[in-house]
Amino acid sequence: MSKPTPARNRTTNWSSYTASLRKRGSLLIWLDKEMTWLAPHDGSPGRPAV
């Protein structure tokens, strides 16, 4: 029994495709000013857990 040929997806709306690629590369970061940025040192080696 032979394998079926895989479906080919053809792009017909290139402007939408290009815009979606640009949007996919954007990165949105939310920062909270109330957040504790540095954990207190507890004496153990390595990076702090919090």
C-alpha positions in Angstrom: 0.0 0.0 0.0 1.5 3.3 -1.0 1.4 6.5 1.1 -1.0 9.2 0.1 0.5 12.4 -1.3 0.6 15.2 1.3 -1.6 18.1 0.8 0.0 21.3 -0.6 -1.0 24.6 0.9 -0.8 27.4 -1.5 -0.7 31.0 -0.4 -3.2 33.2 -2.3 -3.3 36.3 -0.2 0.4 37.4 0.0 -0.2 40.7 1.8 -2.1 39.0 4.6 0.6 36.3 4.8 3.4 38.8 5.0 1.6 40.8 7.6 1.1 37.7 9.7 4.8 36.9 9.6 5.7 40.4 10.7 3.2 40.2 13.6 4.6 36.8 14.6 8.0 38.3 15.2 6.6 41.0 17.6 7.1 40.5 21.3 5.0 42.1 23.9 6.2 42.1 27.5 4.2 43.2 30.5 6.2 44.5 33.5 4.8 45.0 37.0 6.4 47.8 38.9 5.2 46.2 42.2 7.1 43.0 41.5 10.2 42.1 43.6 13.0 41.9 41.2 15.9 40.6 43.3 15.5 37.7 45.7 17.3 38.0 49.0 20.5 36.0 49.3 19.9 32.8 51.3 23.5 31.6 51.5 23.2 28.7 49.2 25.2 28.5 45.9 23.4 29.2 42.6 20.6 31.4 41.4 17.9 32.4 43.8 14.7 30.4 43.5 12.4 33.5 43.4 
